Amino acid sequence: MEISEIIYREIISEEAGIWYISDKSGSKILVKLPSTSVKAIIKKCKVELTFSKEIRNNIFYLSIGFNVFDFTLNPLSLTHICKNDFEQKAILEILKLDEIYVEFFNELDICLAKSFIILNQNDRESIKRFMETDKQYYISYELNNFEAELSLNNFQYSLDDKISIPNAYKIDILIVDVLLKNVIIMNSTFIGYNDNANIIINTDNEGELLENIAWAPLQSVFGKNIFKNPQVYIKNKFRELTDIFAYYQDGIFLIETKSLSINNVVDDNINNQIDKLKKHIRKAVNQLVGAKKVIERQEKIFDIITKKEIPLIYTNISPHCIILVENIYPFGNWKDIVDLIYQTIIKEKILLHILDLSEYLKLIKYSKGKTELIDANLIRHCERFMDVKSMYIKWKQKF
């Protein structure tokens, strides 16, 4: 298998990570991270390269990482264990460069931005010395491995010992501040049956950006039966039904996307961000309940572009109502939102879901492009929520 194929397989299988690659096409670093963190990088937040090493049973475990200080006190920390022999060689080749080419991918596995990392000579030498060993490097071609997980847990604990990780212990780490030079924004366009989606990370219209990211992978699943911003004609006026509307013969899907719009202002107070997100979620609940009632009344729904009626087959099946946000922060008190979702499901008899972008895209990947599987997986998601009453429900399936 070619190096590029191995890396691509890992990128689409992992939620986030960092990879060093050096092959016949050149040398570069690839970073996959949430879209919100790419936005922070574009706004020139602090970033770091990180490394860890440990020796167990005469085997040398080397891991690499990338810290993004989108929140000063709660930076995003990506880690990745070097488990292929070409990765160690790639790091050494890349360290010979004065400017290191880097590409930033998002949850949709597309490149949103590219840049160059500048490392001074002292830092390059420090990294090389850190990697020197007379022990055998750890190598494994499995995507998931207990030894790799153990090393990554130790890496995360060594970076932040306030994190509770069972059985983790501190190992040697190296942290290097880096400078990003000449950040270039990429422009990607997805073509669909009824509409197109332009994805450019520094747009002023962040709401539309999240809609496009949500719509892009679904248009290949629903084909002609998915629409952005469909309209209903009520009281002599066209009004928006929801952000994204999709259906098949046995199900209806209503999606409201809510972005925090951090391009124009960065608020480093995480509590403020959580409060804003909760406000968006409450608004989305009301919008989705309203859309559900429109469907119950069997109002006519129209394509926003052609103004033609969408030939919907109405059923008595409860619609899936999805609130899609970029991130669900793993801290703060979410009980009020959990209670709201729980009570709305019972009162309105709808399948209501809150998903962040990562979990939303995992849902689509795990459903293998089949509408029936998306439907079934969402039903299980709602059942799980009703059982545990938690915001943090994650799909564990692997490719």
N, C-alpha and C positions, 0 to 999 in steps of 0.2 A: 504494500500500500504506500502511495506517495505521501510525503510529509504533509502537503497541503490537504490531502484527504483526511489524514488523522486529525489534524487541527480542526478542520471544518466539522468533523463528526463530534468532537468535543465541544465546540462552540454551540452547536444546536442542541446538545444534550445537557449543558450546564446552564444554570440560571445566570451566573456571572463568573468572571475569572480573568486571568491574564496569561498570555502565551508569548514566548520568545520564539521566533522562527528565522532560520537562515537557510536558504536553499538556492537553486539556480535562478530563482526570480528576484533574489535580493534578501536583505536582512531587515527585520522590523519587529515591533511589539504590537500585539493585538490585545485589546481590552474590551471585555463585554460587561456592561453595567447598566443600571436603570437610566432611562431617558432624563430623569430629573438631575441625575449626577452629571450627565453630559452637559446639560444646561449650566450647571455650576462651574464645570471646567471651562466652558466658553466664557463665563464671566470672570475667569482667572482666579478661581479659588486655589488654595494651597493643595499640592499633590506630592506624594512621596512614592518612591520605589522601596519595597521591603523584601528582605530575604531571611530565611531561617535554615538552620542545619542542626542535625543531631545524628549520633551514631548508636545504633542498636544491633546487637549480634553481629558486629563487624561490618554492618551495612551503613552507608552514608546516605542520609535522607536530606535532600535539598528542596526547599520550597521557595516560591517567589510570590510577591504580593504587590498591591497597589492601593494606596490610601487616598481617598478624596474627601477633603474637608468641606463638604457641602453644608454641614453644621460643625462649628468649631469644636464643640464638646462631644459631638456624636458623629465622628467621621465614618464614611463608608469604607470598610476594609475588605478588599478582595484577596483571596489566597488561592494558590494553585501549587500542587506538588509536581516536581519535575520527575516524570515516570518514564520518559522516553530518552534513549541515549542521545538523540539529536538535540534535545532541549538544552542539555548542559553545554554542548558544543556551540549551539546558537547564542547562548549568553556570552560566551567568550568572544565569538565573532562580532557580536553587536557592540561589545565594550571597546572594540578597536575604533569605533566610529566617533567622530566629534559631534555629529548630530544624528540622533536615532529616530528613524521614522516610526510613527505610532498611529494606529487606527482605532477609533472608538465605535464599538457596536452597541446596539440597544437590545431590548427584549425581543424585538422582531427579527433579530439576527441580520440587520442591515447596518452599514457603516454610516454614522451620522456626521462624523467629523474626523479630520486627520491633522496631524501636527508633527513637530519634531521635539524630542526631549534633548536638552542640553545637559551633559554631565562633565564636570571638570576632571582633570587628570587624576587628582587625589582620590576622588570618589570611585573612578574606574578601577584604580589600583586596589582600593579597599575591597571592592566587590570581588575582584580576582583572588585576592588573598583569602577572603572569606570562603571561597569555593574550593581552595586547594585541599587535597586529601590524598592519602595513600590507601584509602579504603575503597571498596567496591561501591559504585553508585547504585542506588535503588532503581530498578527498572521493572515496569509492569505494563502490559498492554491492555489490562482490564480498565474499564471506565470507573469502576468502583472497587475499592480494595480496603480491607480493614487496616492494614499498615499505613496506607495513605491517609485514611481518615484520622488515625491516631496522630500522625505527624501534623496534619492540618489543625487539629484541635489544640495541640501543644503550641503551634505557631500563633493561633488566635489568642490563646491564654497568655502567651509571652508578650503579645502586643498590648493586651489590656487584661490585667489580672482581676479586674472587677467583674468580668464575665464569668458566670457560673457554668463551668464545663466539667462534668464528672470525670475524675481520674486524670485530668490534664495536669501537666507540670511544665515549668519554664525550661526553655532551650535557648541556644544562642541565636540572636537575631541581629540584623543590620538594617538601619533605616537611613535612606538617602533622600534629601530634598532635591527636587528637580525643577527645572524651568521649562515651560512649554513655549515654543517659538512658532509663529506663523500658523495659528489655528485656522484651518480651512473648513468651511461648512459644506456638507454634501447635500445634494438635492436628488431625491428619489421619487419616481412616479409609478403608481400602480394603476393599471388599466382594468376596468370592470365592464360589465354589460350595461349598467345604467348610469355609471358615474366613474370618475377617476379620483385618485387620492394623491396629493402632493405632500411629501414628508420632508420638511426642512426644519431643523431643530431650533433655529433662532428666529422663527416667525413671531410677529407681534400678536397673532391670533392663536394663543396656545390651546384654546378650547377646540378650534378646528383641527389643530395638529393631533390632539388626542383622539378625536373622532376618526381622523384618517388612519391613525395607527390601529385603531380598533376595527375599522372597516376593511382594511387591506387584506388580512388573512381570511376573513369570513367570505369575501366575495367569490373566492374559488370554491367555497363549500356550498353556498346557497345559489350561486350563479345569478340568474335573472330575478331571483326572489329575495334580494336584499337591497335596501334603499337608505340613503342618507337623507335626514331631515324631511321625511314624508309629511304631507299636509292633510288636514281635514278642513272641510268647508262648513263652518258653523257661524250662524248669524251674519250671513252675507260677507263672510271674510275667511280667507285661508289662514289657518293657524298650524304651527308645527306640532306634530303628534309626539315625536321623540327624536333623539339624535340618530339612532340607527334602528331600522325595523327590518326583520327577516322572518320568513315563515317557510314551512313545508307542510305536507298534507296532514301531519299529526301534531304540529306545534307552532306556536307564535313566540317571537323573541323581541323584546323591547329593551333597548340599551340607552342609558343616560351616561354620558362621560363628563367627569368633573375634574378640571385642572386647577392647580393652585396659582398658576400664572406667576412664576417666580423670575421670569426673564427681566422684568422691569425693576423689581426690587427684591433684594434678598433679606429675609428676616431670620436672624440666627437664633431667635427664641423658638424652641421646638414647641412649646405650649401654644404659642400664637398660631403656628402652622396646624397643630391638631385642632384648635378651635375653628380655624377657617375650614378645615376639611370636614368637620362635623356639620358646620353650617351648610356646606355644599351637599352633604349626604341627606340632610333633612329636606332640602329643596328637591333633590332628586326623587326621594320617596313620594313626595306630593305630586311631582310631575308624572311618575310612573303609575300611580294610582289613578290619576286623571286620564292617562292614556288607556289604561285597562278599562275604564268606564266607557270611553269612546268606542272601544272594540265591542264591549257588551251591548251597546246600543246599535251596533252594526252600522255605524256611520261610514260613509264613503271615504276612502283614503286615496290620496293622489301623489304621484311622483312629482317632486318639486321642480324638476327640469322640464318635463313634457306636459305636466298638468293632466296626464292621463290617469284614469282610475286604476288602482292596483287591484287585480282580480283575486281578492282574498276569499278563501273558503273558511267561513266562520265555524267554530266548533265550541263545545262546552268545556274543552280542556283549559285549565288555568294557564295563562301565559307565563313565560319566564321573563321576569323583570330584573335586569342587571344594572347595578350601579358600578360603573368602572372608574377607578381612581388610579393615579400613577403609583402611589405608595400607600400602604397601611402601616403606619409607624408602630414598631414593636414596643412602645412604651406609652404611658398615659392611661387614663381611665376611660374605657369605652363602654361602660355598662349602660349609659343612657342610649347610645346608638344600638347596642345589642337588644335592649328592651324594645326600642322603636321598631326594629326589623321583625322581631318575634311577634309583637302585637299586630303589626301590619299584615303579616302572613296569615294569622288567624282571622283577623277581621275582614280582610279583603279577599281571602281565598286565592292568593297569588303565590307563585314561587319566586320569592324575592331574594336576590343575592347581592352581596358586596364583594367585588373582586378587585385586587390590584392588577396592574398590567402584566406582571410576571405570571400570576396564577391564571389570568384570563388566557394568555398565550399558551400556557401549559395545557389548559383545558382543550384548546383547539388542536394542539399537537397530539395529545393523547387520544383524541377522538378520531384521528386519522382521516380527517376530511369527510366524515360521515355525519349527516344531520341527526340521524337516529342516535348516534353515540353522544353527540353534544347534548341532545335532549336528555338521554338517560344519565349522563354524568352530572348534569345540573340538578336533576331530581335527587340523585344521591347526595349532592352537595347541600341541598336544602334540608334533606332529612338529617344529615349530619349536624347542620347548624341547629336544628330544633332539638337535637339530643344534647349537644354540649354547650350551646348558647355562647359561642365564642367567635370573635372576628378572625381568628388565626386558624383557618382551616386550609390545609395545603394538600395538593395531590402528591402522592409519593411514587407514583408509577414512573418507571424508567424506560427508555427506548431500548 
